[in-house]
Each structure stands twice: as structure tokens, then as C-alpha cells.
Amino acid sequence: MTAHDQEASRTDQRVVNRLVPVWLQEMERHDADAARRAQSCWDDDGTLPEDIARDLAIWVTARVTDTGFNEEEGPDVTGPARITPADKESVHRWLAERGHRV
């Protein structure tokens, strides 16, 4: 692994560490059981089961807030965290590095 790859990996991990708590909080409102299972896995060893990893990938894609659109063009994706396209790519890359299909 090159120094660039290591830095990208650290950056991806920071993005995931920032967004997973936001995602879990939102998930808690919609599916408390799945949120508890995901939280347990995350707390134990920082991993996610395949089905929950897939939900995270979908969530981060749906929540991209820095789209380049203005208010008149849409879309308006509101939420407690700003999520850029680069953040989405970081989460997807992080998941793929752990063997999840994204």
C-alpha cells in the first residue's frame, strides 16, 4: 500500500466515523431493531453485516447534500450532516475494502 493509499484509507475512515453515527440515529427512528444490531456490530469491532452495509451505501447516496444544484433546480436534501459526493465515494470505497458489494 502506497502512502497515498494509506492517506486515502485514513480519510475514508474519518468520513465513515463522522457519518455512521448520523446514519444510526436516523435508522433508529425508522427501524429500531436494525439500528440496535448495526450499533452493536459497529461498537464491537467497527464492522457491519452485509445487509446493513448495503443500507449505509444507499443512505449515503440518498443524502448527498452538496450536489451543485441551486434551490430552484433541486434537489433539497436536508439532514443533520453535510454529505458531499466525495463523502459518498469514501463510504463506498470503505465498504468495498471490507468486502461489501456497493
Secondary structure by P-SEA (a helix, b strand, c coil): ccaaaaaaaaaaaaaaaacaaaaaaaaaaccaaaaaaaaaaaaacccccaaaaaaaaaaaaaacccccccccccccccccccccaaaaaaaaaaaaaacccc
